[in-house]
Amino acid sequence: MSLPTPPAPQHSLRHQHNGWTAERQRRFLAHLATHGSVTAAARSVGMSRQSAYWLKRQPHSAGFARAWEEALADRGQSIEDLALDRLLDGEEEVIERDGVVVAVRRRPADVRLLLFHLQRLEREKLKIEANQRRARPESSSVAKLRAEIRGLAGLPPTGAPIPPEASPSVADE
């Protein structure tokens, strides 16, 4: 998993009348960056999820809101990392009897997770291919050479691609 985003600078976090001290805000943001769950982060500092959202909406808490967004910025990557770990390693299952661990076994990943991951990889591959197909700016020497070839073929220096029948071939010489 990716490392947590550092919380906002100390001067941007202000003590609030409702219990959201600067220290509590820092701990909330650190937990949020690590785990990506607002509910769990609020619970970890003894506050409610609703009060966290309330604080985020306040005009005087712009620094807190900015740090919140930064903490969640790479949440998607964390989720992908977790999914890939489960896909590759399976899921650990602890078996207990009478409160004592008697066995630990690995269950393979759910097939739906594998299919989801494969679809995501396919979409990324298609995006990369589309980016590679986009026209890249040509250097001036390539542009000159292309214009000369088009001139030899009796075509204007720029425009539509050279049709195969207009291309000079070795047999014509």
HELIX and SHEET records of a PDB file:
HELIX    1   1 GLN A   10  SER A   12  5                                   3    
HELIX    2   2 ALA A   22  HIS A   35  1                                  14    
HELIX    3   3 VAL A   38  SER A   44  1                                   7    
HELIX    4   4 ARG A   49  ARG A   57  1                                   9    
HELIX    5   5 PRO A   59  SER A   61  5                                   3    
HELIX    6   6 ALA A   62  LEU A   72  1                                  11    
HELIX    7   7 ARG A   75  ASP A   89  1                                  15    
HELIX    8   8 VAL A  111  ARG A  133  1                                  23    
HELIX    9   9 SER A  140  LEU A  152  1                                  13    
HELIX   10  10 PRO A  164  ALA A  166  5                                   3    
HELIX   11  11 VAL A  170  ASP A  172  5                                   3    
SHEET    1   A 2 GLU A  91  ARG A  97  0                                        
SHEET    2   A 2 VAL A 100  ARG A 107 -1                                        
END                                                                             
